[in-house]
């Protein structure tokens, strides 16, 4: 499920093809903007809690 986004006004829906993602799935969504400016809006984001500064499961980087 690695995806690259370069077009303006793109919408990303995850999971890509079904209503769930598999345990230990690793997906990379790379967003590139040649103009150097972008806005991101999240309608829903559910990330598992880590321990201290370490994320063992879900993360947004």
MOPAC internal coordinates of N, CA, C and O (Angstrom, degrees):
PM7 1SCF
backbone

  N    0.0000 0     0.00 0     0.00 0    0    0    0
  C    1.4501 1     0.00 0     0.00 0    1    0    0
  C    1.5219 1   111.77 1     0.00 0    2    1    0
  O    1.2310 1   119.76 1  -152.30 1    3    2    1
  N    1.3258 1   118.07 1    27.70 1    3    2    1
  C    1.4618 1   120.99 1   175.97 1    5    3    2
  C    1.5243 1   109.73 1   -74.97 1    6    5    3
  O    1.2310 1   120.43 1   -52.54 1    7    6    5
  N    1.3303 1   116.79 1   127.46 1    7    6    5
  C    1.4618 1   122.06 1  -173.33 1    9    7    6
  C    1.5257 1   109.34 1  -134.81 1   10    9    7
  O    1.2310 1   120.81 1   -38.14 1   11   10    9
  N    1.3245 1   116.05 1   141.86 1   11   10    9
  C    1.4573 1   121.79 1   172.96 1   13   11   10
  C    1.5177 1   109.52 1  -113.73 1   14   13   11
  O    1.2310 1   120.14 1   -46.78 1   15   14   13
  N    1.3271 1   117.35 1   133.22 1   15   14   13
  C    1.4617 1   122.66 1  -179.36 1   17   15   14
  C    1.5327 1   108.02 1  -117.45 1   18   17   15
  O    1.2310 1   120.44 1   -56.27 1   19   18   17
  N    1.3335 1   116.77 1   123.73 1   19   18   17
  C    1.4633 1   120.72 1   176.72 1   21   19   18
  C    1.5249 1   112.03 1  -127.87 1   22   21   19
  O    1.2310 1   119.44 1   161.99 1   23   22   21
  N    1.3177 1   118.68 1   -18.01 1   23   22   21
  C    1.4669 1   122.11 1  -177.21 1   25   23   22
  C    1.5286 1   110.92 1   -79.07 1   26   25   23
  O    1.2310 1   120.86 1   -34.69 1   27   26   25
  N    1.3250 1   115.96 1   145.31 1   27   26   25
  C    1.4575 1   120.71 1   176.94 1   29   27   26
  C    1.5170 1   111.66 1   -70.57 1   30   29   27
  O    1.2310 1   120.62 1   -23.59 1   31   30   29
  N    1.3278 1   116.42 1   156.41 1   31   30   29
  C    1.4662 1   123.22 1   178.67 1   33   31   30
  C    1.5191 1   112.74 1    55.11 1   34   33   31
  O    1.2310 1   120.43 1  -140.23 1   35   34   33
  N    1.3232 1   116.78 1    39.77 1   35   34   33
  C    1.4648 1   121.29 1   178.70 1   37   35   34
  C    1.5165 1   110.04 1   -85.54 1   38   37   35
  O    1.2310 1   121.18 1   -30.38 1   39   38   37
  N    1.3124 1   115.35 1   149.62 1   39   38   37
  C    1.4570 1   121.77 1   176.31 1   41   39   38
  C    1.5183 1   107.98 1  -120.10 1   42   41   39
  O    1.2310 1   120.70 1   -49.89 1   43   42   41
  N    1.3272 1   116.26 1   130.11 1   43   42   41
  C    1.4579 1   121.70 1   179.90 1   45   43   42
  C    1.5157 1   108.07 1  -109.76 1   46   45   43
  O    1.2310 1   120.38 1   -53.54 1   47   46   45
  N    1.3092 1   116.87 1   126.46 1   47   46   45
  C    1.4562 1   122.60 1   176.00 1   49   47   46
  C    1.5213 1   107.93 1  -116.39 1   50   49   47
  O    1.2310 1   120.52 1   -51.93 1   51   50   49
  N    1.3118 1   116.62 1   128.07 1   51   50   49
  C    1.4624 1   120.86 1  -179.80 1   53   51   50
  C    1.5071 1   108.62 1  -131.90 1   54   53   51
  O    1.2310 1   119.46 1   -42.57 1   55   54   53
  N    1.2868 1   118.64 1   137.43 1   55   54   53
  C    1.4659 1   128.77 1     2.21 1   57   55   54
  C    1.5237 1   111.90 1   -67.09 1   58   57   55
  O    1.2310 1   121.43 1   -25.44 1   59   58   57
  N    1.3168 1   114.87 1   154.56 1   59   58   57
  C    1.4565 1   121.51 1  -172.70 1   61   59   58
  C    1.5249 1   113.62 1   -67.80 1   62   61   59
  O    1.2310 1   119.81 1   133.90 1   63   62   61
  N    1.3386 1   117.97 1   -46.10 1   63   62   61
  C    1.4646 1   119.43 1  -169.33 1   65   63   62
  C    1.5253 1   114.74 1  -119.00 1   66   65   63
  O    1.2310 1   119.66 1   167.86 1   67   66   65
  N    1.3270 1   118.25 1   -12.14 1   67   66   65
  C    1.4639 1   119.59 1  -178.99 1   69   67   66
  C    1.5264 1   109.17 1  -143.75 1   70   69   67
  O    1.2310 1   119.97 1     7.63 1   71   70   69
  N    1.3004 1   117.66 1  -172.37 1   71   70   69
  C    1.4618 1   121.17 1  -175.63 1   73   71   70
  C    1.5234 1   114.03 1   -91.24 1   74   73   71
  O    1.2310 1   119.47 1  -171.72 1   75   74   73
  N    1.3054 1   118.61 1     8.28 1   75   74   73
  C    1.4588 1   121.79 1  -177.81 1   77   75   74
  C    1.5234 1   109.39 1  -153.17 1   78   77   75
  O    1.2310 1   120.83 1   -13.20 1   79   78   77
  N    1.3046 1   116.02 1   166.80 1   79   78   77
  C    1.4547 1   119.57 1   170.48 1   81   79   78
  C    1.5200 1   107.88 1  -122.10 1   82   81   79
  O    1.2310 1   120.93 1   -27.07 1   83   82   81
  N    1.3120 1   115.83 1   152.93 1   83   82   81
  C    1.4551 1   121.52 1  -175.46 1   85   83   82
  C    1.5218 1   110.87 1   -75.91 1   86   85   83
  O    1.2310 1   120.52 1   -27.16 1   87   86   85
  N    1.3215 1   116.62 1   152.84 1   87   86   85
  C    1.4548 1   122.43 1   176.10 1   89   87   86
  C    1.5297 1   108.87 1   -58.17 1   90   89   87
  O    1.2310 1   120.19 1   -46.11 1   91   90   89
  N    1.2994 1   117.25 1   133.89 1   91   90   89
  C    1.4722 1   124.38 1  -178.25 1   93   91   90
  C    1.5206 1   113.70 1    68.17 1   94   93   91
  O    1.2310 1   119.32 1  -162.96 1   95   94   93
  N    1.3331 1   118.90 1    17.04 1   95   94   93
  C    1.4651 1   120.81 1   172.89 1   97   95   94
  C    1.5274 1   108.76 1   -62.57 1   98   97   95
  O    1.2310 1   120.38 1   -41.40 1   99   98   97
  N    1.3119 1   116.89 1   138.60 1   99   98   97
  C    1.4587 1   121.42 1   175.04 1  101   99   98
  C    1.5104 1   108.03 1  -120.03 1  102  101   99
  O    1.2310 1   120.41 1   -66.61 1  103  102  101
  N    1.3130 1   116.82 1   113.39 1  103  102  101
  C    1.4626 1   122.09 1  -178.62 1  105  103  102
  C    1.5215 1   109.17 1  -121.81 1  106  105  103
  O    1.2310 1   121.14 1   -42.77 1  107  106  105
  N    1.3181 1   115.42 1   137.23 1  107  106  105
  C    1.4564 1   121.38 1   177.81 1  109  107  106
  C    1.5195 1   108.84 1  -121.15 1  110  109  107
  O    1.2310 1   120.72 1   -59.43 1  111  110  109
  N    1.3139 1   116.22 1   120.57 1  111  110  109
  C    1.4598 1   122.30 1   174.83 1  113  111  110
  C    1.5263 1   106.56 1  -109.98 1  114  113  111
  O    1.2310 1   120.26 1   -68.36 1  115  114  113
  N    1.3193 1   117.11 1   111.64 1  115  114  113
  C    1.4587 1   121.91 1  -178.20 1  117  115  114
  C    1.5250 1   109.00 1  -103.11 1  118  117  115
  O    1.2310 1   120.86 1   -58.61 1  119  118  117
  N    1.3322 1   115.95 1   121.39 1  119  118  117
  C    1.4633 1   121.66 1  -179.58 1  121  119  118
  C    1.5247 1   107.94 1  -109.39 1  122  121  119
  O    1.2310 1   120.69 1   -57.40 1  123  122  121
  N    1.3272 1   116.29 1   122.60 1  123  122  121
  C    1.4613 1   121.77 1  -178.38 1  125  123  122
  C    1.5223 1   109.65 1  -121.43 1  126  125  123
  O    1.2310 1   120.88 1   -46.85 1  127  126  125
  N    1.3303 1   115.93 1   133.15 1  127  126  125
  C    1.4588 1   121.27 1   178.14 1  129  127  126
  C    1.5239 1   108.15 1  -132.78 1  130  129  127
  O    1.2310 1   120.31 1   -66.03 1  131  130  129
  N    1.3102 1   117.01 1   113.97 1  131  130  129
  C    1.4624 1   121.94 1  -179.06 1  133  131  130
  C    1.5299 1   112.38 1   -63.10 1  134  133  131
  O    1.2310 1   119.79 1   154.21 1  135  134  133
  N    1.3368 1   118.01 1   -25.79 1  135  134  133
  C    1.4640 1   121.69 1  -178.94 1  137  135  134
  C    1.5207 1   112.88 1   -79.81 1  138  137  135
  O    1.2310 1   120.02 1   167.57 1  139  138  137
  N    1.3297 1   117.56 1   -12.43 1  139  138  137
  C    1.4499 1   121.42 1   175.93 1  141  139  138
  C    1.5140 1   115.94 1    81.50 1  142  141  139
  O    1.2310 1   119.18 1  -170.22 1  143  142  141
  N    1.3113 1   119.17 1     9.78 1  143  142  141
  C    1.4580 1   121.70 1  -179.14 1  145  143  142
  C    1.5194 1   109.12 1  -137.52 1  146  145  143
  O    1.2310 1   120.04 1   -43.77 1  147  146  145
  N    1.3386 1   117.53 1   136.23 1  147  146  145
  C    1.4592 1   120.16 1   177.59 1  149  147  146
  C    1.5160 1   109.95 1  -153.08 1  150  149  147
  O    1.2310 1   121.20 1   -21.26 1  151  150  149
  N    1.3199 1   115.30 1   158.74 1  151  150  149
  C    1.4573 1   122.58 1   175.66 1  153  151  150
  C    1.5203 1   107.75 1  -122.60 1  154  153  151
  O    1.2310 1   120.78 1   -45.33 1  155  154  153
  N    1.3226 1   116.12 1   134.67 1  155  154  153
  C    1.4618 1   121.97 1   177.40 1  157  155  154
  C    1.5208 1   108.70 1  -118.43 1  158  157  155
  O    1.2310 1   120.85 1   -46.07 1  159  158  157
  N    1.3227 1   115.98 1   133.93 1  159  158  157
  C    1.4583 1   122.36 1   176.06 1  161  159  158
  C    1.5198 1   108.05 1  -124.35 1  162  161  159
  O    1.2310 1   120.18 1   -51.24 1  163  162  161
  N    1.3218 1   117.27 1   128.76 1  163  162  161
  C    1.4581 1   122.36 1   177.54 1  165  163  162
  C    1.5224 1   108.31 1  -108.79 1  166  165  163
  O    1.2310 1   120.31 1   -53.73 1  167  166  165
  N    1.3251 1   117.01 1   126.27 1  167  166  165
  C    1.4560 1   120.02 1   175.18 1  169  167  166
  C    1.5174 1   110.56 1   -89.41 1  170  169  167
  O    1.2310 1   120.53 1   158.91 1  171  170  169
  N    1.3367 1   116.60 1   -21.09 1  171  170  169
  C    1.4578 1   121.67 1   177.64 1  173  171  170
  C    1.5223 1   108.44 1  -159.92 1  174  173  171
  O    1.2310 1   120.38 1   -42.95 1  175  174  173
  N    1.3337 1   116.87 1   137.05 1  175  174  173
  C    1.4592 1   121.38 1   178.77 1  177  175  174
  C    1.5189 1   107.92 1  -150.24 1  178  177  175
  O    1.2310 1   120.25 1   -61.96 1  179  178  177
  N    1.3141 1   117.12 1   118.04 1  179  178  177
  C    1.4641 1   122.79 1  -177.80 1  181  179  178
  C    1.5225 1   107.93 1  -123.38 1  182  181  179
  O    1.2310 1   120.54 1   -74.86 1  183  182  181
  N    1.3329 1   116.57 1   105.14 1  183  182  181
  C    1.4624 1   122.01 1  -177.05 1  185  183  182
  C    1.5223 1   108.63 1  -117.29 1  186  185  183
  O    1.2310 1   120.73 1   -47.13 1  187  186  185
  N    1.3415 1   116.21 1   132.87 1  187  186  185
  C    1.4633 1   121.05 1   177.80 1  189  187  186
  C    1.5275 1   110.61 1   -66.65 1  190  189  187
  O    1.2310 1   120.91 1   -36.97 1  191  190  189
  N    1.3189 1   115.87 1   143.03 1  191  190  189
  C    1.4560 1   121.87 1   179.34 1  193  191  190
  C    1.5269 1   110.55 1   -69.87 1  194  193  191
  O    1.2310 1   120.45 1   -38.78 1  195  194  193
  N    1.3237 1   116.74 1   141.22 1  195  194  193
  C    1.4610 1   122.13 1   176.79 1  197  195  194
  C    1.5194 1   109.98 1   -99.18 1  198  197  195
  O    1.2310 1   120.96 1    14.37 1  199  198  197
  N    1.3331 1   115.77 1  -165.63 1  199  198  197
  C    1.4583 1   121.83 1   178.44 1  201  199  198
  C    1.5252 1   107.57 1  -121.27 1  202  201  199
  O    1.2310 1   119.97 1   -68.16 1  203  202  201
  N    1.3287 1   117.66 1   111.84 1  203  202  201
  C    1.4608 1   121.11 1  -176.54 1  205  203  202
  C    1.5203 1   110.30 1    65.68 1  206  205  203
  O    1.2310 1   120.70 1    53.58 1  207  206  205
  N    1.3310 1   116.27 1  -126.42 1  207  206  205
  C    1.4672 1   121.81 1   179.51 1  209  207  206
  C    1.5189 1   112.67 1   -94.73 1  210  209  207
  O    1.2310 1   119.81 1  -169.79 1  211  210  209
  N    1.3262 1   117.96 1    10.21 1  211  210  209
  C    1.4622 1   121.85 1  -175.74 1  213  211  210
  C    1.5197 1   110.83 1  -108.55 1  214  213  211
  O    1.2310 1   120.69 1   -51.66 1  215  214  213
  N    1.3359 1   116.28 1   128.34 1  215  214  213
  C    1.4634 1   122.33 1   176.30 1  217  215  214
  C    1.5259 1   108.24 1  -103.05 1  218  217  215
  O    1.2310 1   120.26 1   -62.43 1  219  218  217
  N    1.3054 1   117.11 1   117.57 1  219  218  217
  C    1.4567 1   120.71 1  -177.88 1  221  219  218
  C    1.5210 1   112.72 1   -93.80 1  222  221  219
  O    1.2310 1   119.95 1   158.45 1  223  222  221
  N    1.3097 1   117.71 1   -21.55 1  223  222  221
  C    1.4569 1   120.36 1  -173.95 1  225  223  222
  C    1.5228 1   111.46 1  -120.00 1  226  225  223
  O    1.2310 1   120.22 1    85.11 1  227  226  225
  N    1.3157 1   117.19 1   -94.89 1  227  226  225
  C    1.4612 1   122.19 1  -176.77 1  229  227  226
  C    1.5269 1   110.10 1   -89.38 1  230  229  227
  O    1.2310 1   120.89 1   -33.64 1  231  230  229
  N    1.3228 1   115.89 1   146.36 1  231  230  229
  C    1.4556 1   118.77 1   173.25 1  233  231  230
  C    1.5162 1   110.89 1  -158.96 1  234  233  231
  O    1.2310 1   121.47 1   -23.25 1  235  234  233
  N    1.3133 1   114.80 1   156.75 1  235  234  233
  C    1.4580 1   123.55 1   176.96 1  237  235  234
  C    1.5139 1   106.04 1  -120.41 1  238  237  235
  O    1.2310 1   120.43 1   -55.06 1  239  238  237
  N    1.3194 1   116.78 1   124.94 1  239  238  237
  C    1.4560 1   120.18 1  -173.71 1  241  239  238
  C    1.5006 1   110.74 1  -125.18 1  242  241  239
  O    1.2310 1   120.10 1   180.00 1  243  242  241

